[in-house]
Amino acid sequence: MKYRTIGTDPATRREVSGLSLGAMLMGSRTDEATSFAILDRFAEAGGTFIDTSGNYAFWVNGTQGGESEELLGRWRRSRGIGDEIVIATKVGARPLAPSAGFVGPDGSVIEMDGLSAKSIRESAERSMSRMGLSRLDLMYAHVDDPSVPLAETVEGFAELVTSGFVGLLGVSNTWSWRVERARSLALAAGLPRYEVLQYSYTYLRSLTTRPNWLSPDGDVGVAGPDLLSYLRDSAASDSGSGSGSGSGSGSASGSGSASGSGSASGMTLVAYSPLIGGGYVRPDKPLGAEFDHPGTERRLFALRAVAAETGATVNQVVLAWMMDGELPVIPLVGASSVAQLEESLGAVDLELSAEQRSRLDAAG
């Protein structure tokens, strides 16, 4: 397994596996026996970074969520899991009433718990109780909540860190300018900042201007040019200061600075949907409209060529390209079977040559 350090403060930063396992559907669509088998295999392979949320997966059975965290709690207790496994969770998108989706029958977005200081605190308490934890290693703002003053959200998260209930802070599904504003507010006040970004990111380039329920201005959940540029600046800041988050095989390399001097320093991208729901390899999972542009075919051609040269699967090449790239990225993979997980684990040891990586980068 390869490992990467997330966070910069020596008191809260963690070494995590370079591949993260998503538990979104565990406890709902994926039954307990299968979920436990997947989790066991991930841990056996050296995986130490698991992702969940307080609202997962409410839409499967029309609940308010919590099934994934509850299952992880049962798994931890049954296996005697301690703090060697880092579990990330999220707040802000839990429905206030049982629901079957983020958009109601009338076409309006459902009411969610949001990012007030009260909601953040109560969500953390629920998550810790469900998973049997005294502290959450990493807590994300799941979706942006413009109805709450940003300073309140920043201070609400910071209170949990300073009180010892949360280690690291992260943010997802939020425009990059809002992320920077929140981080700047925290920096000015001497408070803990968002250090982990979680957005959709893959090898294929996505059209990000298509609106969705989160925003009329485009897909706020995709790591688009602005966010990737922001992350690149973060990586450059770390490199310039000699800290960096780094990645290595068998042990972490690089640990980050204690606080970081710039507002963009010390960030890592956790990339969800890296395999676009089977879209790279499954004929029954066609690519979405966001990939309907000329560059997609050129990148698929390069991807398939490298897969053929290495003897790896297309999915494995995608994950290897992400894990060992110049940007600090941790792919977040889901699995509904141990076999699916095994394919993703196979990407950890796949080494792409400089020429292959250059060809992949230049395509499309």
C-alpha positions in Angstrom: 0.0 0.0 0.0 1.1 3.6 -0.6 0.5 6.2 2.1 0.0 10.0 2.2 -0.1 12.5 5.0 -3.2 14.7 5.2 -3.2 17.8 7.3 -0.3 20.0 8.5 -0.6 20.4 12.2 1.4 17.7 14.0 -1.3 17.3 16.6 -4.0 16.4 14.0 -2.4 15.3 10.7 -2.8 11.6 9.8 -1.0 9.2 7.6 -3.6 7.5 5.4 -3.6 4.9 2.6 -3.2 6.4 -0.9 -6.5 4.7 -1.8 -9.6 5.4 0.2 -12.7 3.1 0.5 -16.2 4.6 0.3 -18.8 3.1 2.6 -21.7 5.0 1.2 -24.0 2.1 0.4 -22.8 -0.2 3.2 -25.7 -1.0 5.5 -28.3 -0.2 2.9 -27.8 -1.5 -0.6 -24.8 -3.6 0.3 -25.6 -6.1 3.0 -23.7 -6.5 6.2 -21.9 -9.7 5.4 -20.6 -8.4 2.1 -19.7 -5.0 3.6 -17.7 -6.6 6.4 -15.9 -8.8 3.8 -15.0 -5.7 1.8 -13.8 -3.8 4.9 -11.8 -6.7 6.1 -10.0 -7.1 2.8 -9.3 -3.4 2.6 -7.7 -3.4 6.0 -5.8 -6.6 5.3 -4.3 -4.9 2.2 -3.1 -2.0 4.3 -6.0 0.3 3.7 -6.5 2.8 6.5 -8.8 5.5 5.0 -12.6 5.0 5.0 -15.2 7.5 3.9 -18.8 7.9 5.1 -21.4 10.5 5.9 -24.1 11.1 8.5 -26.7 11.1 5.7 -25.6 7.9 3.9 -27.6 6.4 2.3 -31.0 7.9 3.1 -32.2 7.7 -0.5 -32.0 3.9 -0.7 -34.8 3.2 1.8 -36.3 6.7 2.3 -34.7 7.4 5.7 -32.6 10.2 7.1 -29.4 8.3 6.8 -27.0 6.9 9.3 -27.0 3.3 8.0 -23.4 3.5 6.8 -22.0 4.9 10.0 -23.9 2.4 12.1 -22.5 -0.5 10.0 -19.0 0.9 10.4 -19.6 1.1 14.2 -20.6 -2.6 14.2 -17.6 -3.5 12.1 -15.2 -1.6 14.3 -16.5 -3.2 17.5 -16.6 -6.7 16.1 -13.0 -6.5 14.8 -11.5 -4.5 17.6 -10.6 -1.6 15.3 -8.9 1.3 17.0 -7.4 4.6 15.6 -5.3 2.8 13.1 -8.2 3.2 10.7 -9.0 6.8 9.8 -12.7 7.4 9.1 -13.9 10.5 7.5 -17.5 11.7 7.8 -19.6 14.6 6.7 -22.3 17.1 7.9 -24.7 19.4 6.1 -26.8 17.1 3.8 -28.9 15.1 6.2 -32.6 15.5 5.4 -34.7 16.9 8.2 -37.4 14.3 7.4 -37.2 10.9 5.8 -36.7 11.3 2.1 -36.1 9.4 -1.1 -33.8 11.9 -2.7 -32.3 15.4 -2.6 -35.1 16.7 -4.8 -38.7 16.3 -3.7 -41.7 15.3 -5.8 -42.4 19.0 -6.4 -39.0 19.6 -7.9 -37.6 21.6 -4.9 -34.5 20.7 -3.0 -35.3 19.1 0.3 -34.6 20.7 3.7 -31.3 19.6 5.1 -29.5 20.1 8.4 -27.0 22.6 6.9 -23.9 24.1 8.4 -25.0 26.1 11.4 -22.8 25.7 14.5 -25.6 23.8 16.2 -26.0 21.4 13.2 -22.3 20.8 13.0 -22.1 19.9 16.7 -25.2 17.7 16.7 -24.0 15.8 13.6 -20.6 15.2 15.1 -22.2 13.8 18.3 -24.5 11.5 16.2 -21.5 10.3 14.1 -19.4 9.5 17.1 -22.2 7.6 18.8 -23.0 5.5 15.8 -19.4 4.6 15.1 -18.3 4.2 18.7 -15.7 7.0 18.4 -14.5 9.5 20.9 -13.1 11.7 18.2 -13.7 12.1 14.4 -10.5 11.9 12.4 -11.8 14.1 9.6 -15.1 15.9 9.2 -16.3 17.5 6.0 -18.8 20.3 5.2 -20.8 18.1 2.8 -22.6 20.7 0.7 -22.4 24.5 1.0 -25.0 26.3 3.0 -25.2 30.0 2.0 -28.1 30.6 4.4 -25.6 30.4 7.3 -22.9 33.1 7.8 -19.6 31.7 6.7 -18.0 32.9 9.9 -20.5 30.8 11.9 -19.6 27.6 10.0 -15.9 28.3 10.3 -16.2 28.9 14.1 -18.5 25.9 14.5 -16.0 23.5 13.0 -13.1 25.1 14.8 -14.9 24.7 18.2 -15.0 20.9 17.6 -11.3 20.8 16.7 -10.2 22.9 19.7 -12.4 20.8 22.0 -10.8 17.6 20.7 -13.9 16.1 19.1 -12.6 16.4 15.5 -9.1 16.2 14.1 -9.1 17.5 10.6 -11.5 19.6 8.6 -12.6 19.2 5.0 -15.0 20.6 2.5 -17.0 19.2 -0.5 -19.4 20.4 -3.1 -18.5 24.1 -2.6 -17.3 26.7 -5.1 -13.5 27.2 -4.8 -14.0 30.9 -4.0 -16.1 30.0 -1.0 -13.5 27.5 0.1 -10.8 30.2 -0.1 -13.0 32.7 1.8 -13.6 30.2 4.6 -10.0 29.3 4.8 -9.0 33.0 4.9 -11.5 33.8 7.6 -10.1 30.9 9.7 -6.5 32.0 9.0 -7.2 35.6 10.1 -8.8 34.4 13.3 -6.2 31.8 14.1 -8.6 28.9 13.7 -8.3 25.5 12.1 -8.9 25.5 8.4 -10.3 23.1 5.8 -7.3 21.0 4.7 -9.0 18.2 2.7 -11.1 18.7 -0.4 -13.6 16.1 -1.6 -14.8 16.5 -5.1 -15.6 14.3 -8.2 -12.5 13.9 -10.2 -11.3 11.4 -12.8 -9.1 11.0 -15.8 -11.7 12.1 -18.3 -12.3 15.8 -18.4 -15.9 16.8 -17.5 -17.9 19.8 -18.8 -18.6 21.7 -15.6 -21.0 24.3 -16.8 -24.1 22.1 -16.6 -26.3 23.2 -13.7 -27.7 20.7 -11.2 -29.7 20.8 -8.0 -26.8 22.2 -6.0 -26.2 25.3 -8.2 -27.7 27.0 -11.3 -24.1 28.0 -12.3 -22.7 24.6 -13.0 -21.6 21.4 -11.3 -20.1 22.6 -8.0 -19.3 19.0 -7.1 -16.7 18.5 -9.8 -13.0 19.4 -9.4 -13.0 21.9 -12.3 -10.2 24.2 -13.5 -10.5 26.7 -10.6 -10.3 24.0 -7.9 -7.5 22.1 -9.6 -5.5 25.4 -10.0 -6.1 26.1 -6.3 -4.9 22.6 -5.4 -1.9 23.1 -7.6 -1.0 26.3 -5.8 -1.3 24.4 -2.5 1.1 21.7 -3.8 3.5 24.4 -5.0 3.4 26.2 -1.7 4.2 23.0 0.2 7.1 22.2 -2.3 8.5 25.6 -1.9 8.5 25.4 1.9 10.0 21.9 1.8 7.0 20.4 3.6 4.8 18.7 1.1 2.3 15.9 1.7 4.0 13.3 -0.5 3.3 9.7 -1.1 5.3 6.6 -0.7 5.2 2.8 -0.7 5.1 1.1 2.7 5.5 4.3 4.7 4.6 7.9 4.4 7.0 10.4 2.9 6.7 14.0 3.8 4.7 15.3 6.8 3.7 18.9 6.1 4.5 22.0 8.0 2.9 22.9 11.4 0.7 25.6 10.1 1.5 26.6 6.5 2.2 30.2 5.6 -0.1 30.7 2.6 -3.9 30.4 2.6 -3.7 27.6 0.0 -1.0 25.5 1.6 -1.4 21.9 2.8 -4.5 20.7 0.9 -5.2 17.2 -0.4 -8.0 16.2 -2.9 -10.0 13.1 -2.1 -11.5 12.2 -5.5 -14.9 10.6 -5.4 -16.3 8.8 -8.5 -12.9 8.3 -10.0 -14.2 5.3 -12.1 -17.4 7.2 -13.0 -19.7 4.4 -11.8 -18.3 1.8 -14.1 -18.5 4.1 -17.1 -15.0 3.3 -18.3 -15.6 -0.4 -18.8 -19.3 -1.3 -18.6 -21.5 -1.1 -21.8 -24.6 -0.8 -19.6 -23.1 2.3 -17.9 -22.8 4.8 -20.7 -20.8 8.0 -20.0 -23.0 11.0 -19.0 -23.6 14.1 -21.0 -20.8 15.9 -19.1 -18.3 13.8 -21.1 -19.9 14.5 -24.5 -17.1 16.4 -26.1 -14.2 15.6 -28.6 -11.6 15.3 -25.9 -13.2 12.3 -24.4 -12.4 9.9 -27.3 -8.8 11.0 -27.4 -8.3 10.4 -23.7 -10.1 7.0 -23.9 -7.8 6.0 -26.8 -4.7 6.9 -24.8 -6.0 5.2 -21.7 -6.8 2.0 -23.5 -3.4 2.0 -25.1 -1.6 2.3 -21.8 -3.8 -0.4 -20.3 -2.8 -2.7 -23.1 0.9 -1.9 -22.7 0.9 -2.5 -18.9 -1.4 -5.5 -18.8 -3.6 -3.6 -16.3 -7.3 -2.8 -16.6 -8.5 0.6 -17.7 -9.8 1.2 -14.2 -6.4 0.4 -12.7 -4.6 2.8 -15.0 -7.0 5.6 -14.1 -6.4 5.1 -10.4 -2.6 4.8 -10.8 -2.6 8.0 -12.9 -4.4 9.8 -10.0 -2.4 8.4 -7.1 1.1 9.1 -8.5 0.4 12.4 -10.3 1.9 15.8 -9.5 -1.3 16.9 -7.6 -1.9 15.5 -4.1 -4.9 13.2 -4.9 -6.4 10.2 -3.1 -8.9 8.3 -5.2 -12.0 7.3 -3.3 -13.4 4.0 -4.6 -16.6 2.2 -3.9 -17.1 -1.6 -4.0 -20.1 -3.8 -3.9 -18.0 -7.0 -3.8 -14.5 -8.1 -2.8 -13.7 -8.7 -6.4 -14.4 -5.1 -7.3 -12.1 -4.0 -4.5 -9.4 -6.3 -5.6 -9.3 -4.6 -9.0 -8.8 -1.2 -7.3 -6.2 -2.6 -5.0 -4.3 -3.8 -8.0 -3.7 -0.2 -9.0 -1.6 0.5 -6.0 1.4 -1.4 -7.4 1.0 -0.3 -11.0 3.8 2.0 -12.0 3.3 4.1 -15.1 6.4 5.2 -17.0 7.2 8.9 -17.4 6.4 8.4 -21.1 3.1 6.8 -20.5 2.1 9.4 -18.0 3.1 12.2 -20.4 1.0 10.6 -23.1 -2.0 10.4 -20.8 -1.6 13.9 -19.6 -1.3 15.3 -23.2 -4.3 13.5 -24.7 -7.6 15.4 -25.2 
